[in-house]
Amino acid sequence: MIRVLRYFLLLVLFLFARALLRSLFAGVRQAGSGREPESRQSPASPVGGELKKDPVCGTYVAAIGSLTRTVNGQVFYFCSADCRDKYAHSVSRS
């Protein structure tokens, strides 16, 4: 029983040391490249404010940072240029 516990503790210690070294080397590699640390978050988007629904895909977007198009005096908000262009194409056909 003690032998199993000893192997388990050695395994945990090994995994911890490996994770620590991997993190350390990743930091050294980034510092050597002169780049900013990479973020795992999505690209910066405005936070807060009023949400508007994209008429093409139905995604809700912040009114402040979204792409807009005005049709007959009404402003439409889009999550991407693709949605904006699809909407413009559908409006021009009708």
N, C-alpha and C positions, 0 to 999 in steps of 0.2 A: 504494500500500500504506500509506503514511504517512497519507494522507487517511482511509482506512478506520479505521485505528487511532485517529486523532484523534476521529472521530465516535463510535467505541465508547467512548472515555474520557469524552467529553462526555455520552454517554447514561448511563454509570455514575454520573458526578458528579451529573447531573440527578436520577436516581432516588434516590440517597443523600440529596440535599438535600430532595427532596420527602418522603421518609420521616421525616427529621429534623424538618422543619417540621410535618408531620402529628402526630407524637408530641408536639411542644412545644405545639401548639394544643390537643390533647386534654387535656394536663395543666393548661393554663390554664383551659380550659372546666370541668374537674372542680373545680379550686380555687375558681372563681367561683361554682359552684353550692352549695358547702358540703357536698357529699356525700362519703362515703368512697369511695376507689377501688374499682371493681368487680372482683371476683375472677372468673377464668374457671374456677374449680374448682366442683365440685358443692357443694351445701349441706353444712355441717359434719356429719360423721359420726364416731362414736367410732372410734379407730384401735386396732387390737390386740384382744386378748381372744379368747374362744372364738367360733367361727362356728357358726351354726345354720342349717338349711335351711328355707326357707319352704315349708310343705306345699302351697300353692296354685300358686305360679309356679316354685318350685325355686331361687329366688335364695338365695344364702348371705348372712346378715346377722350383724352383731356382736350377741352376746347382750345386751350392756350397753345399747345404745341402741335396740333394736328394740321393736316393739309385741308384746305377749304376750296370750295367752288360755289359761286353764286349763280343760281338759275332762277330767272323771273323774280328777282328780289329776295329769294330765300337762300340762306347760307346752308350748305351741306358740309359735313365734317367727315374726313376719311382717314383711315389708319395708315394707308400707304399710297404711293403714286399709282400702283397697279389698280387698286380699288377706284381711285379717282378717275383713271383713264377708262376703266370698264364702265363707270357711271356716265362719263362724257360720251362714250360710244353708244350706250343704250339710249341716251337722251337725244343724240343727233339722229338716230334711226327713226324715232317716233315723231 
